[in-house]
Amino acid sequence: MRPFTIESEEGRREWRAMLLALEQRVVLADKHSGMLADELSDYLFARSTGHIGSLMTLINRGCQRAVRTGAERLSRDLLDRVRNDEASEAARLELEAALEKRRLTSRPRSRRHGAA
């Protein structure tokens, strides 16, 4: 399967749809709407570099850690302590820099301007 991309509006919408679908399936006591798709979108893209396998590994390991620690939710702080596959970790720093400088975003334009 090809990796997700966020260079186009269509790509950003596909990424968001994936995160919304995953969000519905996360079973944690303190999960909430927008936990993945709104709060962690850019972060999850940087950590997974758009690869579904890397994203699923990170989410699964994050959920396991959230249960073990009693956090019962996914956050950047918790996920920062979760190791992901080597390929994603190697590409992470460059991608995070672009996201932090707002040269790139994973959020569709309509979401960033308050529309649903």
N, C-alpha and C positions, 0 to 999 in steps of 0.2 A: 504494500500500500504506500502511496506517495505521502510525503510529510505534508502537514498543513502549512500554508503560507499566510502571511499577514500583510503582504505588499499591496493587495487590492481589497476593495470593500467586500467583494464576494468571498475572498479568503478569510477576512476577519469575521464575516457572518457565519461561515462554516465552522470556524474555531469556536465561536460563541455557542453555536448549536450543539457542538460536541460537549462543551463544558456544562451546558444546561442539562443535557441528557445524563451526564455523569453525576451531576449534582443530585438528581432525583434518585439515584441508586446508592448514594452514600448512606450508610447506616451508622450514624453517630448520634448520641443523645443531644448534643448541643449544635447540630448542624442548622443552618438557616438559609433561606432563599438568597441567592447572590454570593454565597460563600466562595464558590469557584468562579462563576461567570463574571461577577462584578469585582470582587475584592482581590482575586488572585489571578486574573486573566493574563496580564503581562508576565507576571512572575512564573506561572506555569508554562507559558510559551518559552520563556528563556530557559527554564530548567529542562524542558523536554525537547527543545529546538523543533517543535512541531511534529515530532514523531509519536505516533499513537502508542507504541510499545513502551517508550520512555515515560510518557504521560501516565499510562496505566500502572507501571512499576512505581512511580513516584506517589500516585494517589493511594495505591494499595499499601505501600510501606508507610505512608503518612497516616492512613487510617489505623493501621496496626499500632503505630507509636501513640496516636491519640487515645486509643483504648488503654494501652499499657500505662500511660502516664496519667490517665484520668481527665485529660483535656477535653476529650469527646468532641473536638472540632478541628478543622484544618486551618492553619494560619501560616503566614510566612515564617514566623519565629519557629514553629514546630517543624515545618518542612525544611528549614535550613539545616536541621540536624539529621535529615534523612539523606543517605547516599543514593544516587541514581547511577545509571550505567555510564561507563567511561566516555563514550562518544558524546553524550549530552553534556556531561560535566566539562569536557574540553572546550566545547563551543559556547558554553554558558556565559563566560565573562564578556566576550565581545558583544553578544546579543543583549545582555543586561545593560551594558553601557549605552547602546543605541536606544533602548527602551527608556532608560532613566533620563537621557538627554532629550526625550520626546521626538527623536528623529524617526521613531517607529512606535506603533501601538498595535495591540491585538484587538482593541475595542472597535466595533463598527461605528461609523460616524454618527448614525442616528442615536446610539446609546450615549455617546459623549456629549450630546446636546440635549439630553433629557427626554428624548422620545423613547417609546417602548420598542 
